[in-house]
Amino acid sequence: IERFELEDPSFHPYTSKFDYYLDRKVQLTAQELRGKKLFDSPTGGNCASCHIDQVGVDGSHPLFTDFNFQALGVPRNPELRANADPKYFDMGLCGPLRTDQASDKSNCGLFKSVSLRNTATRQVFFHNGRFHTLKDALRFYVQRDTNPAKWYPKDAHGKVDKFNDLPVALRVNVDTTDEPLTRKAGERPVWSEQDIDDVAAFLATLNDDYVLKPKQSK
Ligand code: HEC
């Protein structure tokens, strides 16, 4: 397939193993393929519903985002200095930094779906940098609702303070309808630790600068 470049190719190199896989220049390993299946499954991870991984009609390689806004309820990050003030909340689309959408409270807590290209190279994840490993970010997705006490601190009454990075009245905005964010406390997470390893292996194929071995190229 001929790819049409709108900008200088060096701006978005598309040199990941996954790009070469789409161009049929390399195979994914069995583990990476397992991870992709878990990532795609609408009743499992359901990740691809927001982090789109389909090739475009024009043959363009996927960006792993739908450019939409969602509230995932990422836990508050006590490492951020601004969060020392219990009344301070970074609510994304409704402010306080952004002001143009602030009047509609249904926007509070919503952040843009980010591309997952090169995400496996990062040490901070989500808008507030709450997680420092990719696997913890993945665990959060599948255990947010099944094991909330693992992710959120307890409030003054000893109750798990779920979605604690939003004012209580705005926590209704957090997504509880898209898989895998629909489970109940005590239910089994949709992914096992093995599944998380497999998805992490798949996501690592999205890192640029993959070196094709001469034998693998056709
Ligand atoms: C309902 C849409 C939606 C679904 C489903 C979804 N994501 Fe996300 N993803 C987002 C949004 C929105 C963000 C940014 C949220 C934020 O920063 O608060 C994000 C952020 C991330 C990040 C952090 C990237 C970074 O660089 O900070 C990772 C990793 C990620 N998603 C992986 C996944 C995986 C794996 C799945 C499947 C279990 C998944 N996502 C399912 C919308 C979604």
Boltz pocket constraint, residues with backbone or C-beta under 6 A from the ligand:
constraints:
  - pocket:
      binder: B
      contacts: [[A, 39], [A, 45], [A, 46], [A, 47], [A, 48], [A, 49], [A, 50], [A, 51], [A, 68], [A, 69], [A, 70], [A, 71], [A, 72], [A, 74], [A, 109], [A, 111], [A, 112], [A, 113], [A, 114], [A, 115], [A, 116], [A, 119], [A, 122], [A, 124], [A, 125], [A, 126], [A, 127], [A, 128], [A, 134], [A, 137], [A, 138], [A, 141], [A, 142], [A, 175], [A, 178], [A, 179], [A, 180], [A, 199]]
      max_distance: 6.0
